[in-house]
Amino acid sequence: MRRVALLPLLLLAALAQGAPIKSRLSLGGTSIADNTFDVAADGGFTSTTVGKINGTDISSTIKGAMKDGRIVEATINAKPNPTTTVEVRYKEGSSQIFVNGAAAGKSVNVDSGLLFSNFHPQVTANLLSAKPGSYQILILDSGVLVPCELAAGKPVTAKGKTLQTISGSLAGLSFKMVHDQGLLLLLEVPSQKFRQLVEGWDELGQDPMAKFPELSQTKFEVVTMSKVAIPMRDKVKLVAEIARPKAPADAKFPVILSRTPYGRVPNMAEASFWASRGYIFISQDVRGRGDSDGDWDPLMNERKDGYDTIDWISKQPWCDGNVGMIGGSYLGFVQWCAAVEKHPALKAIIPQVSPPNPAYNIPWNKGLFLLAGNVWWSKIVTGKNADFSSMGQVPGAKNLDVLPLNKVDDAVFTKSVPFFDKWLGRPQPDQWTSFQMSEVAKVKIPVLAISGFWDGDGIGTRLNWEARQREGHTNQWVVFGPWEHGFNAKTKFGDVDYGQDAVIDLDSVYLRFFDTYLKGKDVSWTKRPRVHLFVSGTNEWIDADDMPGKSWKPTTWYLSSNGPTNGRRSMGRLVEKPTASEPSQIFYNPADTLIRDQDTSMSGATTKLDFARNEQGNLVFRGPILAQPMTVSGSIEVKLQASSTATEAQLSAIIAEENEKGEMRFVGLPDAMRIGWIAKGAPLLQPGKAYTVNLTPWWFAHTFAKGSRLVLLLSSDNFPSFNRSLGFGESPLTATKMRTAVNTVYHDLARPASIKFWVVPR
């Protein structure tokens, strides 16, 4: 057991005076619950929280005991629905869940003795007793152990006192605590706009937007309308929640629309932030989801439904004719679907971590089926309402090796998922009714995009940006951080820590953007650099005038070798000019692809490269040892010619850094494609014929250290991220036959292979 310091006794001393501690919990600036914490002279305590969040009642009580300033016993009692009672009982380092009084699952050992509760601030205060470091702590509300990082933060001043702060991350999600010698005054999770604040310490909970007086400030009370039915052109009604500023009946405001398949009510967490500032916020269930009518066919109905929703909004008496959209992932995708329809009321969009056309990422990526990702997402949205119980788990190889692919859903879910089978029959861009990249290029309204290095849909930000860039549009901005799909929430990805500055204030950025384009306010938006980009390696933010920046230096290296290029002992090189070298070969057997249990927790992610899996299945080309640090960014292009002995094959490209010890780490996400794939089809390969392959590793920015190397890796084995290439080119709906293949990459004078990247002057 890792030992921790005793909880400072000031908290106990304060409670001994007989006054319970009262805290207010808020979400998005709106109060959602009140907490009362009381302790008896013998160390027994009671924490009670009552409130309402997005229409759902909160009622939670913890009873427990303290000894020598530490929590030694605690039982939380919650009622998630009228017929279910859930208890989590903790005692002296062990906990167990009970549902309706019966034990559910095995007990959990809490070696650290540290507890966290979502709705009980002074229970969470026990974290203040721990020294800076890494721990496994118990989420008392759910009985689950999660990793937690704690570090000392910068002191703050309030009410004339100097207060200490703790910065931390819970399962990677960043939070901050402010305390006065053990009395937890403030806990906030910025990415979720969630705050716990002790009564009387409002100074600590000041609205961050007050630092920017030119922006719309909180001045309106908020009123809501629930289950508003919005008719579509085919008479189907889509249901929405609406939050409005409380104002005279004839008052008109700009509208921010967010369309979601994940539940319109949870999506209202942002509503008060906007409505209190003079915007109307609308959260709508997309077709076939939640309370909305119609059939759920993901990605297929969002153009017309988006247009019709905006058209209805624009005709309401409370709308001033200006509509914007915001949201992440699918909520970003629907913005592009609406934008290409060009309704005149849609004035600006903020697509966050948005996918592109469905043939370029999810569910297909240039002829490859995004297998693990599709299964993971399907599990969330198979039912009428979203199920996030598996949100933190990515599928391992088990059941994903089932053939044909249209049986994978049956194997994983024990039932057929209708849209999963439909997806398998739509590998090409024109088979989707969402949007084509050529239509994105014609979008003229301002766009603010958000994404990150490890965003599984990050290619959407790149492709949509470049489509508009080619058309000459300059009214687009991007913030690109060291983030995964849950952007701006963590300072770490797997085992890499990017520092406290990795999580930034985006709320003021969003507000400045919409104040400019929906309210017409002069808030100096156009003075903002168009690109705000995080650089790993040095862990800093830089600005640029474009992506790539106009002052960045294009650099091209060529693939070469003077011997075998497979695996760690590869003799492959990246050189300044093409050379007359022998081709490289990848030996690929789809029947021998890795099938074993995997660590499927997202917290187990790593950027380390492990060749143990398939030494012969990876080609490695190393750049020169750097005499000075070199900052590299995109857009990166890998161009080569490849052939196969089979009639179906795939290839991927990824960039890594190799340090002086020979250790390699990925610095961004790869691009992959079916060899021979074009936007109009994926013809069978002619064995031995060379095909042009253009791979575009996803955006990143990284400073390669002095003494390190830039490394390019090529592979044909991407399972279970993508489906296996079985070798016969048959439809994945029915294909079961497999054969081995030898895939050849050429890099000679007649067929030079190259990687182009951009060096950022520092």
N, C-alpha and C positions, 0 to 999 in steps of 0.2 A: 504493500500500500504506500502510495506517495503521501508524505506528510504535508499538512498545510498548517498555517498559523491559525491561532484561535481568533474567532470573530471579535473585533474590538467591543469593549463592554459599554460603549456609549449608547448603543441601541437599547441594551437592556436597562441602562440607567434612565433613559428617556421614558421607556415604557413603565418603569417602576413608579414614576410620578403619577400614574393613573390615567394618562391621556392616551387613548389608542391613536395609531398613526393612520391617517386617511389619505388615500391616493386617488387620482383621477386617471383613467385610461382613455386614450383617444386614438382614432384612426383617421388619417387624412385631415386632421384638424378638427374633427367632430368627436365629441365625447361619446364613448360607447359603454362605459361601466365605471362603477365606484368600488374601491376596495377599502376594507377596514381591517387593520391588523392589531391584535391585542394579545398581551402576554401576562400570565399570572406570576406571582412571586416565586412559585416553585419551578418556573421555566416552561410550563405548559402554554401553548399559544393557539390562537384561532385566527385564521385569515379568511375573510368572506368577500366575494366579488359578485356583484349583481349588475346586470345591464342588458343591452341589446345591441347586436352587431348585424347590420344589414337585414333587419327584420327578425333575426333569430335571438331568442332569449339566452342570456348568459347567466348561469347560476352555478357557482363553484365554491366549495368550502374546503379548507385544509385545517385539520387539527393535528397538533404534534407536540413535541417536547424538545427543549434545549438543555444541554448540560455543558458547563464550562464554555458557554458561548457558541456551541455547535449544535446543529440540528441532529438529534439522534433518532427521532421517530417522527413520521408524518404520514397522514392518510388524506388523500384528496378524494372528494366525493362529487361526482358530476352526473348530470342527467341529460345526455345528448338528445333523447326523444322521450315522449311520455311513458313508454313501456320499458325503457332500458336505464339501468343504473350502473355506472362504471366507477370502480374504486381502484386506486393505485396505493398500495400500502408499502411504506418504506420503514425499515427498522435496522439500525446499526449496520449499514453497508449492504443491505439486500432489499430487493423490492419485488412485488408481484402484482399482476393485474387480476381483478375480480369483476366479472360481469354478472349482474343480478345475483351477487353473492357467491357465485361459483368461480373457482380459480381458472384462469385462462392462460395456458402456456406455463413455461418454466419460470422460476425465480431468476432475477438478474442481480449479479454482484456489482456493487458500486464501490470500487476500490478507492476512488478519490474522496468519497463521502460528500461530494458536491452535488447540489440540486438546482434545477432551474424550473420556474413555472411561468407559463405564458400570461397568467392573469393575477399573480400574487407577488407584488414587488418585494416585500420584505422577506419572503421566503427565498427569492432569488438573491437577496442581499448576502446570503452565505458565500457567494462567489467572491465577495470582497475579502474573505479570509485567506484566499489562496495566493500564493506567490506567482509572479509571472511565469508562464509555461504552458505546456500542453497537457490536457486532461481528457478523460472520458467522464462525462457528467450525465446525470439522470434527468430527463425531461419528465417531471413528476406528473404532468397532465396525461401522458401517454405511456409511461413506464418504459421508455426507450432510451438506451445509451447512445450518446452522440459525441463526436469529438469537439473539444472546445479549446480555443487559444485565448490566453489572457496576457495583456501587456499594460504597463503603466502608461497613462496618457498625460497630456499637458494640463496643469491646474487651471481652473477657471475661477472667476470672482462673482459672487452674488450676495446681496444683502450685507455687503461690507466684509464678507468672509472669503478666505482662500480655500477652495474646495478641490479635492483630489478627484481624478478621473481614471477610469479603467477602459481601455479599448479592447474589444474582443471579437471573436467570431464563433458562431455556433453552427456546426455542420457547414462551415464556410460562410455563413451569413453574418455580416458585420453588425456590431452593436456597440453602444457606448453607455457607460454608467458614470454618474456623478454622485459622490457621497461625502458625508461629513463625519469622518472617523467611524465609519461602519453603518451609519444611517443612510440607506439608499434614497437619494432625493429624486434622481431622474434615471430612467432607462429608456433608450430610444433605439429603434431599428430604422435608420433613415430610408433604406430601399423600400420598406413597407409603410412608411409614414406612420409608424406605430410608436406610441409614447406612453410611459408611466411616470406620473409626476406627483410628488407629495404636496398635499394642500399647503398653501402659503408660500410656495416656491415658484410662482408663476414666472418670475424673472428668468429662471433657467429654461422655461419652455416657450420663450419668445418666438414668434413666427420668423423663420429665417428670411422670408421675403422682405421683412422690415428693413433689411440692409440695403434694399434696392427701392428707394421711395418712388422712383419713376415708373415702377411696375404696378399693375393692378393690385391693390391691397384688400385685405379682408374687411368688408364693411357691410355685407348683407347677411341677414338671417337666411336660412335655407329651408325651402319647402319642397316636398317630394310628391310625385304622382306615381302610383304603382300599377303594374299590369296594364299598361296602355297598349292597345292593339293597333298596329300600323298596317294598313292594307297594301298588298302588292298588286301588280297589274293583273295577275291571274286569280285574284280574290283571296289568296292565302294571306293570313294575318300573322305578323311577327310581333312578339310581345316585348315591351321595353319598360324600363324604370327611368323616370325623369326627375332630376334635381334642379330647382330654379331659385334664383334670388327672390326673396320676398320683396315685392315692389307693387306699385299701382297696376291695375288691370291692363292699362294701355302701354305699359313699359315693354320695350323690345331689347333683346340681348343676342349676342352671337352664340352659336351652339357648337359644342364639342361632342362628336358622336364616337362611340366605341361599340363595335359589333363583335360578339363573342360566341364560340361554341361551348364555353366552359362554365356558363352560368351568369346571367345578367346581374343577379343580386350581389354575389361576391365582387363583381367588377365595379360595383358602386363605391368601393373603398376610396376611389379618387374623387368622387362626386362633390363632396363638400369643399375640397381644395379649390375647385373651379367655380362652383356656384356662389361661394362666399365672396368671390372676386369679380362677380358680374358676368359670368358665363352660365349658360344652361348646359348641363351635362346629361347625355342620354346613353344608357347602356341597353343594348338590344340582344336578345337571343336570336342567333341566325336560324335560318330555315331548318326545321326538324329537330331543334335543340331546345331544352328547357320547356317552356310553355308555348313556344312558337309552333304553328302548324306546318304541314308540308313534310316531305321526305328528306332525310339526312343523306346527302350525297356529297361528301367533303370536297371543297374546292371548286364545285361545279356551278353553284347558283349565286355566286356573290356579286357578279357584275350587275345584273338586273335588279337584284334585291337591294344592293347598295344604292343604285341610282334612285329606285322608287322610295327608299327610306329618306334620302336627302330631299327628294322632291316633296314628300309629305311634310318634312320639317320646315322647308322653306315657305310653305303656305300657312303655317300656324301663326296666329296673331302675336305670339310672344317672340318670334324669330325676326331678327333684323336683316335677314337675307345673307348672312355670313356663316358658313359652316366649315368646321375643321374636323379632322379625325386623328385619333391617337390610339395606340395599343401595340402589343408585342406578339410576335409569332403569327398564329392564324389571324390575330387582330391587326397585325401589320399587313398581311397578305390581302385582307379584304379592302384595305385602303387603296392599294394599287388597282384592285378590281373596280372600285368606284371611280378612281381617278381617270382611268382610260375611257370611262363613259362620258366624262367631261360635262357633268351638270354644272351650270353657271354659278350655283350657290356654293359649291365646294371650292374654298379659297386656299387651303393649305393642309398638309398632312404631316404626321410624325410617325412613320413606320419604324417600329423597333424590332430588331432581330427578325426581319421579314424574309420568308422564302421568296424565290423567284417563280417563274413559270414552273408548273409541277413536273416538267420533264428534265429540269436542270438541278434538282435537289431532292425534294420529297414530293411524291413517293418514288420518282425515278431520277437518276443522275446520269444523263447522257448514255442511256441504254442499259444502265445497271439499276436493279431494284434495291432501294435502301432498306434492306431486310430488317435488321435489328431495330432501327429507328421507326420503321412502319409498324412493327409489332408493338413496340413501347407506346407509341401514340395511339394506336388502335385500342389498346387496353383502356386508355383514359376516356375515349369518346365512343366506345361501342354502345353503351346504354343511352337512354334519352337525356340523362344528366351526367355530367363529368364525374369520374371516379379517380381521385388523386391518391388513392391508397398505395399505388405502386410508383408514385412520382419519383422517388429517390432510387429506384432500381432500374438498371438497364438489362435487357435480356442477355443471358449467356448463350452458349451454343446449343444447350439442350432444346430439342424440338425444332430448332431452326434448320436442322439438316434434313428435315422431312421433304420428300419429293413425291409428286410435283409441288410447286410452291403454293398452289391453291389449297393445299392440305395443311399448310403451316398454321393457319388460323384455327383450324379444327383441333390440331395437336396442342396448341398453346392455350386456347380458350375453351376447349371441348365443345365447340360449336362453330358453325360457319359465320363469318362476318361479311355481310353482303358487299359492303364497299371495298373490302380487301380484295375480293375476287374481281371487282370492277377495275380496281387500280392495276391489277396485273395485265389487263387487256388494253391499257392506255399508255404505252411507253413513249409516244411521240408528242411534241408540243401542240400540234393542231388537233389532238384528240381531247384537249381540255378547253372548257368554255371560259376560262379565267381571263387571261391576257397573253398576248405575244410580246416578245421583247421589242419588236418594232413599234408596238402601240405604247409601251412605256416611254420610248424615245420621244413621243409626241406630247407627253404630259407637260403642260406649261406652268402649272401652279408651283409655288415654293414647296420644297421638301426638306425636312430635317430627318436624317437617318441615324439610327443607333445600332451598333453591333460590336463584336469583339473577336479576338483571335480564335477562341474556342467555341464560338457560337455554331451549333450544328446546322443552322440555316444561314451562316455568314456569307455564303456565296451569293445570296439574294441581294445583299447590300452592294456587293461589288458589281454584279451584273446590271442591276437597275441603275446604279450610278454611271457606269460606263455607257449604257444605252443612251442616257440623256446627255452625257458628256459628248458623245459623237455627234449629237444633234446641235451642240453649241449652247445648251442650257447652263447658265451659271447660277441660277437661283436654287442651288442645292447645297446642303451642308451635312457634314457627318461627324459624329463623335464615335471613336473606335478605341475600345479599351482592352485590357487583358482579361476579358470576361468570357464566360460560357453563355448558354442560352438564357439563363437567369441573370441578366446583365446588371452591372453596377451594384451587386449585392455582396460580393466577396473580394477579399484582397489576395486570395490564393486560388490556384488551380491545381488540384492534386497535391503534389509535393513541392510545388514552386510558390514562393511567397513574393508578391510584387510590391509589398510595402503599403503603408497606410494611405498614400496618395492614389492608390488604384481605384478607390471608391470616391466619387466626386459628387458635387451638387449638380443634379440635372433639372430639378424642379424650376429653378430660376431661368434655366435655358429654355425649357418648354414654355414658360410663361412669357418670356421676352419674345419668343417666336410668334405665339398666338396673339399677344398684344399688338405686334406689328402688323400681322396679316389678317386678323379678324376684327380688331378694334381700330386699326389705323393709327396707333399711338407711335410717337417718335421715341423709341427706347434704344436707339443706336444699334439695332440688330445688324444692319448691313455692314457695320464696322467689324463684326466678328469674323475671325478667320474661317474659311470654308471647311477646313479640315482640322480637327483636334484629335491627335493621335498619340497613343501611349507607346513608348519604346521599352521593350523588355531588355534585360541585360543591364541597362543603366537605370531602369525603373523611373522614367520621367515622361512628362507630357510635352509634345511639341506641336506647333501650329504650321500649317501649310496652306498655300493658295489653291491647291488642287490635289487630286490623288491620281497619279503621282505628282509631287510638287514640281513646279516649273524650273526650280534650281537644282533638282535632283539629277544625278548623273546616270544615264542608262549604261549598263554594263552587260556584256555578253561573254559567257564562257562556253567552251565546247567540250563535249564528252570525248574522252580518249582512254586508251589502256595499253599496257605492254604485258598483259597477262590476264588471268581470270579476274572477273569483276564481281563475283558472288560473295556476299556476306562480309564478316568483319575483316577477313584477310584480303579483301578486294585490292586489286592493283589499278582500279579505275581512277581516273584523274579528271579534273576540270581545268582546262587550259585556255589560253587566250586565242589560239588559232586551231582550225580543224587539222587533224592528223590522219595518217593512213594506218588506222588501227583495226584489229579484227573485231567482228561483232560480238555482242554479249548475249548469253542465253539464260532464260529463266525456265526451270523445269517445274511443271505444274501438274499436279494430280488432284482433281476435285474430290476424289474419293478419300484422299489422305489429308484433307484440310483439317486443321485443328478442331477436334471435338472433345472437349473436356469441361469439367466444372470450372467456372471462372469467378473471380471476385466481381460481383455485379453491383456493388454499392458505388454510387458516384463519388463518394469520398475516397474511394480507393484508386482514383485516376492518377496516372503518372505520365510525365512526358519523357521518361527514360526509354531508350530503344533497347529491346531485348532480341538478339538474333537467335536465341535458343529455339524459338518456335520453328523457324524455317530458314536455315542458312543459305540453301541453294535458291530459295524463292525471292531473294532480294538482291538487286544490283546496287552497288555503292560506288559513287564517284565523289572523290574528295577534292576540294579546292586547295590552293596553296596555304601554307602556314602563314598567318597574318602577322606582319611586323608591327602593325598598329591596329587599334580597334577599328571596326568597319560597321557602320549602321546601314542595314539593308531593309528595304520595304518593297511594296508592289506598285503596280501590278506585275506579277511574275509570270513568265511564259516559258514552258518547256516544249520545244519543237523537235520532233524526231520521226523516223520511219521505223515501223515494226512489222513483223510477219509472224505467222503461227503455223504449226503443223496441223492444227485443228481448224474447224470452220467457225469457231466462236472463241473469243479470248478477250481479256481485259488487261488494263494497265493503269497504274496509279503513280503519282509523283508527290514526294514530300520533301521538305527542307528541314535539315537538322544542323546542330552545332556539335562539333567534336572538340572536346577540350584537350589540354596537354597530356592528360592521363589516358586518353583514348575513349572516354565516356561520351556517349552521344545522347542528345536530347532534341526532340522535335521542338520547333519554334512556331509552328502554325499547323493548320489542318491541310490535308492533302486534297488533290483533285484526282478523280478516277473516271474512266470511261470505257465503254466497250470499243475495242479496236474496230475501225471501219464505220462507227456510228456517225450519222449525219442527221440533221434536223428533220429530214424527210424519210428516214428509215434506217434499218440496221441489217444490210444484206449479209449473206453468208460469205465468210472469207474464202478466198482461193488459197489453199495451202502453199506456203512459200512466197506468195506475193507480198511486196512491201506496201504498207498503207501509211499515209501521213497521220500522225497523232499530235494533237495540240492539247497539252495539259496546262491548267492554270491554277497552281497552288493558291489557296485562299489568302486574303490580305493578312499581313502582320507587319510589325516593325520591330526589329531586334538589333541590338549592338553585339556583334561577334567580338569576343575579347581578343586582346593581343595574345598570340600563340595558339589560337584556336583555328578551326577550319569550318568553312561552309560545306555542307555535305548534301548531295542530291541522292535520294533513294528511289528506285523504281521497283515496282512489285506487281505480280499478277494475282496475289492472294489477299483478298480483302474481306473474307468471311469471318464473322457473321455480319460485319457492317453492311456488306453488299451480298447479293446472291452469288453463288459460284458459277463460273463459266463451265458448263458441262461438256462443251466441245463439239456438239452437233448442231447448234444453232436453232434448236426446236423452241416452240413457244413455252415460256415458263409455266403456263397454265397446265401443260400436260407433260413436259419433259421429265424423264427419269433416267435415261441412258447417260453414261459418263465415259469419258476417255481422257487419257493423259495427253499433254501437249508440251511442245517445246516452243516457247515464244522468244523471238529474236529481236534485239534492238540493234540497229545499225548506227555506227559513228565513224564513218570513213570520209575520204575526200569527196567522193561522189554523193554520199548521203550524210552530210554533217548533222549531228545532233547537238542542240544548244539549250542553254538556260539563260534567259534574260531577266535581270533584276535591276533595281534602282538603288544607287548609293546615295544616302542622305548626307549632305555636307553638315558638319557639326562645328 
